[in-house]
Amino acid sequence: MEDPEYSLDIELIKKKAISGVVTFTLRTFFIQAFTFFATFILTILLAPSVFGIFFVVSALLNFFVYFSDVGLAAALIQKKEEPTRKDLVSTFTIQQVIIFTLVILGLVLSPKIASFYNLDSNGLLLLRVLIVSLIFSSLKTVPSILLERHLSFSKLVIPQIAENIVFYATAVILAYNKFQIASFTWAVFFRGITGLVLIYLLSPWKPGIGIDKESAKKLTSFGVPFQVNSILALFKDDMLTVFLGKILTFTQIGYIGWAQKWAFTPLRFFMDNVNKVTFPAYSRLQDHKAELAKAIEKSIFFVTFLVYPSVFGMVAIAPRIVSLVPNYGKWEPALPLLYLFAVNALFSAVSTTFTNTLFAIGRPKIVLKFMAFWTAATWLLTVPLVLRFGYVGVAMASAMVSVTSLATIYFVKKEIPVTIARNIFGPLVVSLIMFFVVKTLIITFPNNVFGMLLSVILGAGTYLVISLAIFRRHLVEDATIIAKSIILKG
């Protein structure tokens, strides 16, 4: 029976979830635009070698980040009941112990790491500041959890936007004043301080030290499988790239990275924003199966309605973009990879919603088994395919493994009476029609920028007209809710 002190307003959850998606999408628009502009300026002011040092050092930090948590944050967000003070303090304490251990280890090893990558004293300082910045991130965990649990996404994005502005503004100002790599060092430091101060102003919480064994045991039972899943993803993706760097040329690795970036851009832009919101929202609805089923169906439709035409449209116009944009013909060998990674994107748009659901209803071990299988399958398929087909084999393996992700549907349907087909095949069929329209128009129109843009506009128009004819009620209903959430968001 539900705790009377833990009232659950389903309508409020729906409104906050939709408002959250809108908020995160608007945040993504702003951050990407600002980042693009700032990065463009930095590329003028700084040498490529400076960027190279920053990217390498940042990538090294990812390994520390993956091992800096045991999934306790996710466990608190997923928890049915409101977290107690003991839950929050235990999470805070455990994470600080892990973080400070990693920071000390990182600082001790930093001279050897710097020597291995031939970093000078400024590069070493950047590495150390990035390592110390883990402390700032860990101190933000509990206040961020409290905002996510209450679906207060309009507050949660404020520190993220501020951190982005402070980081790039600092980097640009210092780069203009000839600080070189130190521009990034100070930018990282001020970003960490800014985010930490703002999150505590928006979500006040008094830190404490102590570990309640019962609380820690319950939280780690969910958190550990959740975090192991992330570590497996590290080995499936990042470690595979490290390995491929030994058997493929850097140019071929560049083709792989370019194709992945563009094929997965619709996922990063649309799906990630939805999933950031749906995990805490689904967690609040886990005891209300009928409402949860409706929420999942809406999420699937929303994601596929936006991701599918974006992916098919990208595949349709990619060859023309490569041929028209100056100095972009060098990416033509990467087009086959783009098409294969696009297959992965189509399946991931659906399966990620279901793995998110399994996490939200407290079934992390099922997802862990899937991730273990996908990691093993990716490695076992990639190596022989690369040896047989070269760098294209990487994308071939990715497409093959992605097909198996649909098995997650079976496990979700065992728990929740969710309808899948109509929310996937509708956008898929309309996207295919749009794809053939765009391809036909590109062949018909002149081979120039105007012809390509006209093809894209008419293709998008075709998608919208057919969608309105088929999904009119669905789209009008959702558009009305979104419009209200924007007006009433504050």
GIQUIGI-V611255 format. One record per residue. N is the residue number from 1. RES is the residue in one letter. PSI is psi in whole degrees, 0 to 359 (* if undefined). Layout:
n=N res=RES psi=PSI
n=N res=RES psi=PSI
//
This chain:
n=1 res=M psi=142
n=2 res=E psi=139
n=3 res=D psi=122
n=4 res=P psi=336
n=5 res=E psi=347
n=6 res=Y psi=73
n=7 res=S psi=141
n=8 res=L psi=105
n=9 res=D psi=100
n=10 res=I psi=319
n=11 res=E psi=322
n=12 res=L psi=320
n=13 res=I psi=315
n=14 res=K psi=311
n=15 res=K psi=318
n=16 res=K psi=325
n=17 res=A psi=314
n=18 res=I psi=316
n=19 res=S psi=323
n=20 res=G psi=317
n=21 res=V psi=315
n=22 res=V psi=315
n=23 res=T psi=313
n=24 res=F psi=325
n=25 res=T psi=316
n=26 res=L psi=321
n=27 res=R psi=318
n=28 res=T psi=316
n=29 res=F psi=310
n=30 res=F psi=310
n=31 res=I psi=317
n=32 res=Q psi=319
n=33 res=A psi=313
n=34 res=F psi=317
n=35 res=T psi=317
n=36 res=F psi=313
n=37 res=F psi=314
n=38 res=A psi=319
n=39 res=T psi=322
n=40 res=F psi=317
n=41 res=I psi=317
n=42 res=L psi=325
n=43 res=T psi=337
n=44 res=I psi=320
n=45 res=L psi=331
n=46 res=L psi=152
n=47 res=A psi=152
n=48 res=P psi=326
n=49 res=S psi=327
n=50 res=V psi=317
n=51 res=F psi=319
n=52 res=G psi=316
n=53 res=I psi=315
n=54 res=F psi=317
n=55 res=F psi=319
n=56 res=V psi=313
n=57 res=V psi=320
n=58 res=S psi=321
n=59 res=A psi=321
n=60 res=L psi=323
n=61 res=L psi=332
n=62 res=N psi=326
n=63 res=F psi=324
n=64 res=F psi=319
n=65 res=V psi=317
n=66 res=Y psi=329
n=67 res=F psi=9
n=68 res=S psi=0
n=69 res=D psi=151
n=70 res=V psi=28
n=71 res=G psi=13
n=72 res=L psi=326
n=73 res=A psi=313
n=74 res=A psi=322
n=75 res=A psi=321
n=76 res=L psi=323
n=77 res=I psi=321
n=78 res=Q psi=336
n=79 res=K psi=132
n=80 res=K psi=310
n=81 res=E psi=161
n=82 res=E psi=131
n=83 res=P psi=140
n=84 res=T psi=170
n=85 res=R psi=322
n=86 res=K psi=319
n=87 res=D psi=312
n=88 res=L psi=316
n=89 res=V psi=320
n=90 res=S psi=316
n=91 res=T psi=313
n=92 res=F psi=314
n=93 res=T psi=312
n=94 res=I psi=316
n=95 res=Q psi=322
n=96 res=Q psi=322
n=97 res=V psi=314
n=98 res=I psi=313
n=99 res=I psi=311
n=100 res=F psi=327
n=101 res=T psi=315
n=102 res=L psi=321
n=103 res=V psi=315
n=104 res=I psi=315
n=105 res=L psi=316
n=106 res=G psi=318
n=107 res=L psi=322
n=108 res=V psi=320
n=109 res=L psi=349
n=110 res=S psi=320
n=111 res=P psi=321
n=112 res=K psi=321
n=113 res=I psi=316
n=114 res=A psi=320
n=115 res=S psi=320
n=116 res=F psi=322
n=117 res=Y psi=9
n=118 res=N psi=43
n=119 res=L psi=140
n=120 res=D psi=188
n=121 res=S psi=325
n=122 res=N psi=322
n=123 res=G psi=321
n=124 res=L psi=318
n=125 res=L psi=318
n=126 res=L psi=314
n=127 res=L psi=315
n=128 res=R psi=321
n=129 res=V psi=320
n=130 res=L psi=320
n=131 res=I psi=314
n=132 res=V psi=330
n=133 res=S psi=342
n=134 res=L psi=327
n=135 res=I psi=315
n=136 res=F psi=316
n=137 res=S psi=318
n=138 res=S psi=326
n=139 res=L psi=341
n=140 res=K psi=351
n=141 res=T psi=305
n=142 res=V psi=312
n=143 res=P psi=323
n=144 res=S psi=320
n=145 res=I psi=315
n=146 res=L psi=321
n=147 res=L psi=318
n=148 res=E psi=318
n=149 res=R psi=325
n=150 res=H psi=10
n=151 res=L psi=35
n=152 res=S psi=65
n=153 res=F psi=333
n=154 res=S psi=331
n=155 res=K psi=322
n=156 res=L psi=328
n=157 res=V psi=343
n=158 res=I psi=310
n=159 res=P psi=325
n=160 res=Q psi=316
n=161 res=I psi=316
n=162 res=A psi=318
n=163 res=E psi=318
n=164 res=N psi=315
n=165 res=I psi=313
n=166 res=V psi=317
n=167 res=F psi=306
n=168 res=Y psi=325
n=169 res=A psi=316
n=170 res=T psi=314
n=171 res=A psi=316
n=172 res=V psi=314
n=173 res=I psi=314
n=174 res=L psi=323
n=175 res=A psi=321
n=176 res=Y psi=329
n=177 res=N psi=22
n=178 res=K psi=32
n=179 res=F psi=348
n=180 res=Q psi=231
n=181 res=I psi=333
n=182 res=A psi=340
n=183 res=S psi=316
n=184 res=F psi=324
n=185 res=T psi=309
n=186 res=W psi=327
n=187 res=A psi=317
n=188 res=V psi=316
n=189 res=F psi=310
n=190 res=F psi=328
n=191 res=R psi=314
n=192 res=G psi=316
n=193 res=I psi=316
n=194 res=T psi=310
n=195 res=G psi=320
n=196 res=L psi=313
n=197 res=V psi=314
n=198 res=L psi=320
n=199 res=I psi=326
n=200 res=Y psi=333
n=201 res=L psi=322
n=202 res=L psi=331
n=203 res=S psi=76
n=204 res=P psi=134
n=205 res=W psi=134
n=206 res=K psi=111
n=207 res=P psi=152
n=208 res=G psi=164
n=209 res=I psi=133
n=210 res=G psi=153
n=211 res=I psi=117
n=212 res=D psi=117
n=213 res=K psi=317
n=214 res=E psi=316
n=215 res=S psi=313
n=216 res=A psi=321
n=217 res=K psi=315
n=218 res=K psi=317
n=219 res=L psi=319
n=220 res=T psi=337
n=221 res=S psi=330
n=222 res=F psi=318
n=223 res=G psi=319
n=224 res=V psi=309
n=225 res=P psi=324
n=226 res=F psi=314
n=227 res=Q psi=324
n=228 res=V psi=324
n=229 res=N psi=318
n=230 res=S psi=321
n=231 res=I psi=321
n=232 res=L psi=321
n=233 res=A psi=325
n=234 res=L psi=314
n=235 res=F psi=329
n=236 res=K psi=325
n=237 res=D psi=292
n=238 res=D psi=315
n=239 res=M psi=329
n=240 res=L psi=320
n=241 res=T psi=319
n=242 res=V psi=317
n=243 res=F psi=316
n=244 res=L psi=332
n=245 res=G psi=343
n=246 res=K psi=339
n=247 res=I psi=351
n=248 res=L psi=161
n=249 res=T psi=162
n=250 res=F psi=330
n=251 res=T psi=316
n=252 res=Q psi=322
n=253 res=I psi=323
n=254 res=G psi=319
n=255 res=Y psi=316
n=256 res=I psi=313
n=257 res=G psi=318
n=258 res=W psi=313
n=259 res=A psi=317
n=260 res=Q psi=315
n=261 res=K psi=310
n=262 res=W psi=323
n=263 res=A psi=326
n=264 res=F psi=358
n=265 res=T psi=316
n=266 res=P psi=326
n=267 res=L psi=314
n=268 res=R psi=323
n=269 res=F psi=316
n=270 res=F psi=304
n=271 res=M psi=316
n=272 res=D psi=321
n=273 res=N psi=320
n=274 res=V psi=313
n=275 res=N psi=329
n=276 res=K psi=326
n=277 res=V psi=320
n=278 res=T psi=332
n=279 res=F psi=306
n=280 res=P psi=326
n=281 res=A psi=313
n=282 res=Y psi=321
n=283 res=S psi=323
n=284 res=R psi=337
n=285 res=L psi=7
n=286 res=Q psi=338
n=287 res=D psi=3
n=288 res=H psi=79
n=289 res=K psi=319
n=290 res=A psi=315
n=291 res=E psi=323
n=292 res=L psi=320
n=293 res=A psi=316
n=294 res=K psi=319
n=295 res=A psi=319
n=296 res=I psi=316
n=297 res=E psi=317
n=298 res=K psi=321
n=299 res=S psi=315
n=300 res=I psi=314
n=301 res=F psi=315
n=302 res=F psi=314
n=303 res=V psi=311
n=304 res=T psi=326
n=305 res=F psi=329
n=306 res=L psi=320
n=307 res=V psi=314
n=308 res=Y psi=310
n=309 res=P psi=328
n=310 res=S psi=316
n=311 res=V psi=311
n=312 res=F psi=322
n=313 res=G psi=320
n=314 res=M psi=316
n=315 res=V psi=323
n=316 res=A psi=320
n=317 res=I psi=352
n=318 res=A psi=313
n=319 res=P psi=322
n=320 res=R psi=321
n=321 res=I psi=315
n=322 res=V psi=325
n=323 res=S psi=334
n=324 res=L psi=321
n=325 res=V psi=130
n=326 res=P psi=138
n=327 res=N psi=18
n=328 res=Y psi=353
n=329 res=G psi=340
n=330 res=K psi=343
n=331 res=W psi=1
n=332 res=E psi=321
n=333 res=P psi=345
n=334 res=A psi=353
n=335 res=L psi=317
n=336 res=P psi=324
n=337 res=L psi=321
n=338 res=L psi=316
n=339 res=Y psi=320
n=340 res=L psi=320
n=341 res=F psi=333
n=342 res=A psi=326
n=343 res=V psi=315
n=344 res=N psi=316
n=345 res=A psi=321
n=346 res=L psi=317
n=347 res=F psi=322
n=348 res=S psi=328
n=349 res=A psi=329
n=350 res=V psi=309
n=351 res=S psi=326
n=352 res=T psi=326
n=353 res=T psi=322
n=354 res=F psi=323
n=355 res=T psi=324
n=356 res=N psi=319
n=357 res=T psi=316
n=358 res=L psi=321
n=359 res=F psi=315
n=360 res=A psi=327
n=361 res=I psi=11
n=362 res=G psi=34
n=363 res=R psi=54
n=364 res=P psi=333
n=365 res=K psi=330
n=366 res=I psi=314
n=367 res=V psi=322
n=368 res=L psi=318
n=369 res=K psi=319
n=370 res=F psi=315
n=371 res=M psi=322
n=372 res=A psi=318
n=373 res=F psi=314
n=374 res=W psi=322
n=375 res=T psi=312
n=376 res=A psi=315
n=377 res=A psi=320
n=378 res=T psi=313
n=379 res=W psi=316
n=380 res=L psi=329
n=381 res=L psi=321
n=382 res=T psi=312
n=383 res=V psi=305
n=384 res=P psi=326
n=385 res=L psi=324
n=386 res=V psi=318
n=387 res=L psi=330
n=388 res=R psi=317
n=389 res=F psi=3
n=390 res=G psi=205
n=391 res=Y psi=336
n=392 res=V psi=335
n=393 res=G psi=331
n=394 res=V psi=313
n=395 res=A psi=327
n=396 res=M psi=315
n=397 res=A psi=319
n=398 res=S psi=315
n=399 res=A psi=317
n=400 res=M psi=313
n=401 res=V psi=325
n=402 res=S psi=329
n=403 res=V psi=323
n=404 res=T psi=345
n=405 res=S psi=341
n=406 res=L psi=345
n=407 res=A psi=340
n=408 res=T psi=334
n=409 res=I psi=318
n=410 res=Y psi=315
n=411 res=F psi=329
n=412 res=V psi=317
n=413 res=K psi=336
n=414 res=K psi=333
n=415 res=E psi=326
n=416 res=I psi=133
n=417 res=P psi=70
n=418 res=V psi=140
n=419 res=T psi=126
n=420 res=I psi=305
n=421 res=A psi=310
n=422 res=R psi=337
n=423 res=N psi=352
n=424 res=I psi=310
n=425 res=F psi=330
n=426 res=G psi=299
n=427 res=P psi=327
n=428 res=L psi=313
n=429 res=V psi=315
n=430 res=V psi=324
n=431 res=S psi=322
n=432 res=L psi=318
n=433 res=I psi=314
n=434 res=M psi=318
n=435 res=F psi=312
n=436 res=F psi=326
n=437 res=V psi=313
n=438 res=V psi=315
n=439 res=K psi=320
n=440 res=T psi=316
n=441 res=L psi=322
n=442 res=I psi=321
n=443 res=I psi=324
n=444 res=T psi=316
n=445 res=F psi=163
n=446 res=P psi=150
n=447 res=N psi=71
n=448 res=N psi=177
n=449 res=V psi=319
n=450 res=F psi=316
n=451 res=G psi=320
n=452 res=M psi=315
n=453 res=L psi=321
n=454 res=L psi=321
n=455 res=S psi=318
n=456 res=V psi=316
n=457 res=I psi=314
n=458 res=L psi=324
n=459 res=G psi=315
n=460 res=A psi=321
n=461 res=G psi=318
n=462 res=T psi=316
n=463 res=Y psi=316
n=464 res=L psi=318
n=465 res=V psi=311
n=466 res=I psi=320
n=467 res=S psi=318
n=468 res=L psi=326
n=469 res=A psi=324
n=470 res=I psi=317
n=471 res=F psi=26
n=472 res=R psi=308
n=473 res=R psi=316
n=474 res=H psi=312
n=475 res=L psi=318
n=476 res=V psi=318
n=477 res=E psi=312
n=478 res=D psi=321
n=479 res=A psi=323
n=480 res=T psi=316
n=481 res=I psi=316
n=482 res=I psi=317
n=483 res=A psi=317
n=484 res=K psi=322
n=485 res=S psi=327
n=486 res=I psi=318
n=487 res=I psi=320
n=488 res=L psi=6
n=489 res=K psi=320
n=490 res=G psi=*
//
